[in-house]
Amino acid sequence: MVKFVLDAEQRLFGETVDKVLAQAAVPGVIRAWAGGDPGPGLALWRSLAGAGVFAVAVPERAGGAGVLPVELVTAFHELGRHGVPGPCAETVAVAALLDRLAPDSPWPAGIADGTVVATLALPSTFDSPTPLYALDADVAAPVLMVAGAQLRAGVPGGVRGSLDPARRLFPVTPGDVLAAGPEVAAAAGEARDLGTLVCAAQLTGLGRRLLEVSVAYARTRRQFGRPIGEFQAVRHQLANALVEMEYARPLVYGAALAHGTPDFAREVSAAKVMASEAAYRTARIALQVHGAIGYTDEYDLSLLIRKARALRAAWGSPTEHRARLMSSLS
């Protein structure tokens, strides 16, 4: 049996990020971001950078704290739990990409201190080329894309709708070539895996928050003179959600510990599958527990339910990652 326990500094880091977000009225930030007003979100971004969230994705030589995958997962668990909008995972992936392909670029230092919000378009599947989309490309700079063996500037088109209104997707076409050669594909693979890892961490935090809200609601919502949490069917559903989330989180931390080893890609895929499915099923249970109110735009729960569905497909769907796991075993 393996037990993952954060040390005192890592726990304090997570608590600090949670406090920053608890004071930020994040649901209002989400709604503003979805409506095309990035001001509150960018202010929150700078606060998160001040807490060190992006510094742990940037090497020390570029002004960061070094790439610390466990700290990254700890921070992104809190980002997911509060539903923070913006290209957070994409910015982390850009930092990893530039570390390999452009170590003298000034962008990583800006990522560390929060003055740079970056986004990245990668092929949406592991096997086939498809149209590339970049998250929040109207807010981010740089906008990068990987096309074949080239790293290029991305030229965004018009915004497209998303399952999560706060995930604003832009089709991108190739611009200037920034790097070329076989090392681009290798660097893109590493960046994809790191982005997938922090997306999985977001999903575990998101699922945990959905469960917390649902348990609290089940304790107060009454039917037939009793809290609905006393009904066995509701209790079993919530218990099943808890079990799934408890299985997912160690896989995410296990993948973080595998960073830099040959097993990292495989562990990331396993974590993404479990985190995606656990968070999505928890979102469905949350909706069942809350009933019709869970669909209401004015109710904050709806922001989290939509994000769970969108993040399930982001950075590779469960089907894609299962296929990757199977290929690694053959």
C-alpha positions as CSV (number, residue, x, y, z in Angstrom):
1,M,0.0,0.0,0.0
2,V,1.3,3.4,-1.0
3,K,0.2,6.5,1.0
4,F,0.8,10.0,-0.3
5,V,1.2,12.6,2.4
6,L,2.1,16.2,1.7
7,D,4.8,17.7,3.8
8,A,4.2,20.8,5.9
9,E,5.4,23.3,3.3
10,Q,3.3,21.7,0.6
11,R,0.2,21.7,2.8
12,L,0.9,25.4,3.6
13,F,1.2,26.2,-0.1
14,G,-2.2,24.6,-0.8
15,E,-3.8,26.4,2.1
16,T,-2.4,29.7,0.9
17,V,-3.8,29.2,-2.6
18,D,-7.1,28.3,-1.1
19,K,-7.2,31.5,1.0
20,V,-6.3,33.6,-2.0
21,L,-9.2,32.1,-3.9
22,A,-11.7,32.2,-1.0
23,Q,-11.2,35.9,-0.8
24,A,-11.6,36.5,-4.6
25,A,-15.4,35.9,-5.1
26,V,-14.5,33.5,-7.9
27,P,-18.0,32.8,-9.2
28,G,-18.2,36.5,-10.2
29,V,-14.8,36.2,-11.8
30,I,-16.0,33.2,-13.8
31,R,-19.2,35.0,-15.0
32,A,-17.2,38.1,-16.0
33,W,-14.6,36.0,-17.9
34,A,-17.4,34.1,-19.7
35,G,-19.0,37.5,-20.7
36,G,-15.8,38.8,-22.2
37,D,-14.6,40.9,-19.3
38,P,-11.1,39.5,-18.3
39,G,-10.3,42.3,-15.8
40,P,-11.3,40.5,-12.6
41,G,-9.8,37.2,-13.9
42,L,-6.4,38.9,-14.7
43,A,-6.4,40.5,-11.3
44,L,-6.9,37.1,-9.8
45,W,-4.2,35.7,-12.0
46,R,-1.7,38.2,-10.6
47,S,-2.7,37.2,-7.1
48,L,-2.2,33.6,-7.8
49,A,1.2,34.3,-9.3
50,G,2.0,36.3,-6.1
51,A,1.3,33.1,-4.2
52,G,3.7,31.2,-6.3
53,V,1.3,29.1,-8.4
54,F,3.0,29.7,-11.7
55,A,6.6,30.0,-10.4
56,V,6.5,26.2,-9.6
57,A,6.2,25.6,-13.3
58,V,9.2,27.7,-14.3
59,P,12.9,26.8,-13.9
60,E,15.0,28.8,-11.5
61,R,17.2,30.2,-14.2
62,A,14.1,31.8,-15.7
63,G,13.0,33.4,-12.4
64,G,10.8,30.5,-11.2
65,A,11.0,28.2,-8.2
66,G,12.0,25.2,-10.4
67,V,9.5,22.7,-11.9
68,L,7.9,21.2,-8.8
69,P,5.2,18.8,-10.0
70,V,3.8,17.9,-6.5
71,E,3.4,21.6,-5.7
72,L,1.8,22.2,-9.1
73,V,-0.8,19.4,-8.5
74,T,-1.4,20.8,-5.0
75,A,-2.1,24.3,-6.4
76,F,-4.2,23.1,-9.4
77,H,-6.3,21.0,-7.1
78,E,-7.3,24.3,-5.4
79,L,-7.8,26.1,-8.8
80,G,-10.1,23.3,-9.8
81,R,-12.0,23.3,-6.5
82,H,-12.8,27.0,-7.0
83,G,-13.4,26.8,-10.7
84,V,-10.8,29.3,-11.7
85,P,-11.1,30.4,-15.4
86,G,-8.4,31.1,-17.9
87,P,-5.6,29.1,-19.6
88,C,-3.9,27.9,-16.4
89,A,-2.9,24.5,-17.7
90,E,-2.0,25.9,-21.1
91,T,0.4,28.5,-19.4
92,V,2.1,25.7,-17.5
93,A,2.5,23.7,-20.7
94,V,3.9,26.8,-22.5
95,A,6.5,27.1,-19.7
96,A,7.6,23.5,-20.2
97,L,7.7,23.9,-24.0
98,L,9.8,27.1,-23.9
99,D,12.2,25.5,-21.4
100,R,13.1,22.9,-24.0
101,L,12.9,25.0,-27.2
102,A,13.7,28.6,-26.2
103,P,15.5,28.7,-22.8
104,D,16.5,32.3,-23.4
105,S,12.9,33.5,-24.0
106,P,11.7,36.3,-21.6
107,W,8.2,34.7,-21.5
108,P,8.9,32.1,-18.7
109,A,10.0,34.9,-16.3
110,G,6.7,36.7,-17.1
111,I,4.8,33.4,-16.5
112,A,6.4,33.1,-13.0
113,D,5.5,36.6,-11.9
114,G,2.1,36.7,-13.5
115,T,2.7,39.3,-16.2
116,V,2.4,36.7,-19.0
117,V,-0.8,34.7,-19.7
118,A,0.1,32.2,-22.4
119,T,-2.0,29.7,-24.3
120,L,-1.1,26.7,-26.5
121,A,-2.9,24.8,-29.3
122,L,-1.9,21.2,-29.6
123,P,-3.5,18.5,-31.8
124,S,-6.7,17.5,-30.0
125,T,-6.0,13.8,-30.3
126,F,-2.9,11.7,-29.9
127,D,-3.2,10.0,-33.3
128,S,-4.9,12.2,-35.9
129,P,-4.5,15.8,-37.0
130,T,-7.6,18.0,-36.4
131,P,-8.3,21.7,-36.3
132,L,-6.4,23.4,-33.5
133,Y,-8.0,25.5,-30.9
134,A,-6.4,27.7,-28.3
135,L,-8.1,28.6,-25.0
136,D,-8.7,32.4,-24.4
137,A,-6.4,33.4,-27.3
138,D,-7.8,37.0,-27.1
139,V,-6.4,37.4,-23.6
140,A,-3.2,35.5,-23.8
141,A,0.2,36.5,-25.2
142,P,1.9,34.5,-26.5
143,V,-0.4,32.3,-28.4
144,L,1.6,29.3,-29.6
145,M,0.8,26.2,-31.6
146,V,2.5,23.0,-32.6
147,A,2.1,22.0,-36.2
148,G,4.0,18.9,-37.2
149,A,7.7,19.5,-36.4
150,Q,7.3,23.2,-36.0
151,L,6.5,25.5,-33.1
152,R,4.7,28.5,-34.5
153,A,2.9,31.6,-33.4
154,G,-0.8,31.1,-33.5
155,V,-3.1,33.5,-35.3
156,P,-6.5,33.2,-33.6
157,G,-9.9,33.4,-35.4
158,G,-13.3,34.2,-33.9
159,V,-14.4,32.8,-30.6
160,R,-16.3,29.5,-30.5
161,G,-18.8,28.3,-28.0
162,S,-18.0,25.7,-25.4
163,L,-19.8,23.4,-22.9
164,D,-18.3,25.7,-20.3
165,P,-19.0,29.4,-21.2
166,A,-15.8,30.4,-19.3
167,R,-13.7,28.2,-21.6
168,R,-13.5,30.4,-24.7
169,L,-12.0,28.5,-27.6
170,F,-10.4,30.1,-30.7
171,P,-9.4,28.3,-33.9
172,V,-5.8,29.2,-34.7
173,T,-3.8,29.2,-38.0
174,P,-0.1,29.0,-38.3
175,G,2.0,32.2,-38.0
176,D,5.7,32.7,-37.8
177,V,7.9,29.7,-37.2
178,L,9.6,29.9,-33.8
179,A,11.4,26.6,-33.8
180,A,11.6,23.6,-36.0
181,G,13.0,20.1,-36.0
182,P,12.5,16.7,-34.3
183,E,13.0,18.2,-30.9
184,V,9.7,20.1,-31.3
185,A,7.7,16.9,-31.2
186,A,9.5,15.7,-28.1
187,A,9.1,19.0,-26.3
188,A,5.4,19.1,-27.3
189,G,4.9,15.7,-25.8
190,E,6.4,16.7,-22.5
191,A,4.4,19.9,-22.5
192,R,1.2,17.9,-23.2
193,D,1.9,15.5,-20.4
194,L,2.5,18.3,-17.9
195,G,-0.6,20.1,-19.1
196,T,-2.6,16.9,-18.8
197,L,-1.3,16.4,-15.2
198,V,-2.5,19.7,-14.0
199,C,-5.8,19.4,-15.8
200,A,-6.3,16.1,-13.9
201,A,-5.4,17.9,-10.7
202,Q,-8.1,20.5,-11.5
203,L,-10.6,17.8,-12.0
204,T,-9.9,16.2,-8.6
205,G,-10.4,19.6,-7.0
206,L,-13.5,20.3,-9.0
207,G,-15.0,16.9,-8.1
208,R,-14.2,17.4,-4.4
209,R,-16.0,20.8,-4.4
210,L,-19.0,19.3,-6.2
211,L,-19.2,16.6,-3.5
212,E,-18.8,19.1,-0.7
213,V,-21.6,21.3,-2.0
214,S,-23.9,18.3,-2.6
215,V,-23.4,16.9,0.9
216,A,-24.1,20.3,2.4
217,Y,-27.3,20.6,0.3
218,A,-28.4,17.0,1.2
219,R,-28.2,17.9,4.9
220,T,-30.5,20.9,4.5
221,R,-32.9,20.2,1.7
222,R,-36.0,18.4,3.2
223,Q,-38.6,16.2,1.7
224,F,-41.3,14.3,3.5
225,G,-40.2,16.0,6.7
226,R,-36.6,14.7,6.5
227,P,-33.3,15.9,5.0
228,I,-32.8,14.2,1.7
229,G,-29.4,13.0,2.9
230,E,-31.1,10.6,5.2
231,F,-32.6,8.7,2.2
232,Q,-30.5,5.6,1.4
233,A,-30.5,6.2,-2.4
234,V,-28.9,9.7,-1.9
235,R,-26.4,8.5,0.7
236,H,-25.2,5.7,-1.6
237,Q,-24.8,8.0,-4.6
238,L,-22.7,10.5,-2.5
239,A,-20.7,7.6,-1.0
240,N,-19.9,6.3,-4.5
241,A,-18.8,9.7,-5.5
242,L,-16.5,10.0,-2.5
243,V,-14.9,6.6,-3.2
244,E,-14.2,7.5,-6.8
245,M,-12.6,10.8,-5.9
246,E,-10.5,9.2,-3.2
247,Y,-9.2,6.7,-5.8
248,A,-8.4,9.5,-8.3
249,R,-6.4,11.8,-6.2
250,P,-3.5,9.3,-5.4
251,L,-3.2,8.5,-9.1
252,V,-2.7,12.2,-9.8
253,Y,-0.1,12.6,-7.1
254,G,1.6,9.4,-8.2
255,A,1.8,10.8,-11.7
256,A,3.4,13.9,-10.3
257,L,6.0,11.8,-8.5
258,A,6.8,10.1,-11.8
259,H,7.7,13.4,-13.5
260,G,11.0,13.1,-15.2
261,T,10.9,9.3,-15.4
262,P,10.1,7.0,-18.4
263,D,6.8,6.1,-16.7
264,F,5.5,9.7,-16.6
265,A,3.4,9.6,-19.8
266,R,1.7,6.3,-18.7
267,E,1.0,7.6,-15.2
268,V,-0.4,10.8,-16.5
269,S,-2.8,9.0,-18.7
270,A,-4.0,6.8,-15.9
271,A,-4.5,9.8,-13.7
272,K,-6.4,11.7,-16.4
273,V,-8.8,8.8,-17.0
274,M,-9.6,8.3,-13.4
275,A,-9.9,12.0,-12.6
276,S,-12.0,12.8,-15.6
277,E,-14.5,9.9,-14.9
278,A,-14.7,10.6,-11.2
279,A,-15.3,14.3,-11.5
280,Y,-17.8,13.9,-14.3
281,R,-19.8,11.2,-12.4
282,T,-19.7,13.4,-9.3
283,A,-21.1,16.3,-11.4
284,R,-23.9,14.1,-12.5
285,I,-24.7,13.0,-9.0
286,A,-24.5,16.7,-7.8
287,L,-27.1,17.5,-10.4
288,Q,-29.3,14.6,-9.4
289,V,-29.1,15.7,-5.7
290,H,-29.9,19.3,-6.4
291,G,-32.6,18.7,-9.0
292,A,-33.7,21.4,-11.4
293,I,-31.9,24.2,-9.4
294,G,-28.6,22.7,-10.6
295,Y,-29.3,23.8,-14.1
296,T,-29.9,27.4,-13.1
297,D,-27.4,29.9,-14.5
298,E,-27.6,32.0,-11.3
299,Y,-26.8,29.1,-9.1
300,D,-23.0,28.7,-8.7
301,L,-23.1,25.0,-8.9
302,S,-23.9,25.2,-12.6
303,L,-20.6,26.8,-13.2
304,L,-18.8,23.8,-11.7
305,I,-21.0,21.2,-13.4
306,R,-20.3,22.7,-16.9
307,K,-16.6,22.9,-16.2
308,A,-16.5,19.2,-15.2
309,R,-17.9,18.2,-18.5
310,A,-15.5,20.4,-20.5
311,L,-12.4,19.4,-18.6
312,R,-13.3,15.7,-19.0
313,A,-12.5,16.2,-22.8
314,A,-9.7,18.7,-22.4
315,W,-6.1,17.5,-22.8
316,G,-7.2,14.2,-24.1
317,S,-10.5,12.4,-23.5
318,P,-10.7,9.3,-21.3
319,T,-11.0,7.2,-24.5
320,E,-7.8,8.7,-25.9
321,H,-5.9,8.1,-22.7
322,R,-7.2,4.6,-22.3
323,A,-5.9,3.8,-25.8
324,R,-2.6,5.3,-24.9
325,L,-2.4,3.1,-21.8
326,M,-3.2,0.0,-23.8
327,S,-0.5,0.9,-26.3
328,S,2.0,1.3,-23.5
329,L,1.2,-2.2,-22.3
330,S,1.5,-3.9,-25.6
